Amino acid sequence: MMGERSKFRGGDKAPNNGIYIEVGENDHIMGIQDPHQITMKAGDTFPDVSNEDRVWKNKRHVQPK
């Protein structure tokens, strides 16, 4: 497998330190109002997302719309 995963679910381990933001499958259509953001350290366990269609993604990889 090439590259590193960029989407994470509750229970996954953070690969790097950083700020992670909750994003959804339909972000490009609807967006998420005031998405949850969390600060993680490498090895921390992600909390559950607020909706099963959402995932955690490193904020620096989320393109502004």
Backbone hydrogen bonds in HBPLUS format (Angstrom, degrees):
<---DONOR---> <-ACCEPTOR-->    atom                        ^
c    i                          cat <-CA-CA->   ^        H-A-AA   ^      H-
h    n   atom  resd res      DA  || num        DHA   H-A  angle D-A-AA Bond
n    s   type  num  typ     dist DA aas  dist angle  dist       angle   num
A0008-PHE N   A0056-TRP O   2.87 MM  48  4.92 152.5  1.95 142.1 149.1     1
A0056-TRP N   A0008-PHE O   2.74 MM  48  4.92 173.2  1.75 150.4 152.7     2
A0012-ASP N   A0009-ARG O   3.01 MM   3  5.72 164.4  2.03 141.7 145.3     3
A0011-GLY N   A0046-PHE O   2.86 MM  35  5.29 164.9  1.89 137.5 139.8     4
A0046-PHE N   A0012-ASP O   2.84 MM  34  5.59 165.7  1.86 165.3 170.1     5
A0014-ALA N   A0044-ASP O   2.80 MM  30  5.44 159.0  1.84 157.6 165.0     6
A0043-GLY N   A0014-ALA O   2.75 MM  29  5.12 168.5  1.77 145.4 148.5     7
A0018-GLY N   A0040-MET O   2.92 MM  22  5.49 153.7  1.99 154.6 151.2     8
A0040-MET N   A0018-GLY O   2.80 MM  22  5.49 174.9  1.80 169.8 169.1     9
A0059-LYS N   A0019-ILE O   2.78 MM  40  5.68 173.6  1.78 152.7 154.1    10
A0020-TYR N   A0038-ILE O   2.77 MM  18  5.34 164.8  1.79 163.3 166.7    11
A0038-ILE N   A0020-TYR O   2.85 MM  18  5.34 159.4  1.89 154.4 161.3    12
A0021-ILE N   A0057-LYS O   2.80 MM  36  5.44 166.3  1.82 157.7 156.3    13
A0057-LYS N   A0021-ILE O   2.94 MM  36  5.44 149.8  2.04 143.4 152.8    14
A0022-GLU N   A0036-HIS O   2.94 MM  14  5.42 155.8  2.00 159.2 162.1    15
A0023-VAL N   A0055-VAL O   2.82 MM  32  5.52 167.3  1.84 168.8 171.7    16
A0055-VAL N   A0023-VAL O   2.81 MM  32  5.52 156.9  1.86 160.0 168.0    17
A0027-ASP N   A0024-GLY O   3.27 MM   3  5.19 158.0  2.32 112.9 110.1    18
A0025-GLU N   A0053-ASP O   3.19 MM  28  5.97 141.0  2.35 151.2 160.8    19
A0029-ILE N   A0026-ASN O   2.94 MM   3  5.41 148.8  2.04 113.7 123.4    20
A0030-MET N   A0026-ASN O   2.94 MM   4  6.11 165.4  1.96 171.0 171.1    21
A0031-GLY N   A0027-ASP O   2.82 MM   4  4.06 118.3  2.21 104.2 121.1    22
A0044-ASP N   A0041-LYS O   2.87 MM   3  5.55 165.6  1.89 149.1 150.7    23
A0054-ARG N   A0051-ASN O   2.97 MM   3  5.56 158.4  2.02 128.3 129.1    24
A0061-HIS N   A0058-ASN O   2.88 MM   3  5.52 156.5  1.94 119.7 127.4    25
A0062-VAL N   A0059-LYS O   3.10 MM   3  5.22 161.6  2.13 107.3 113.1    26
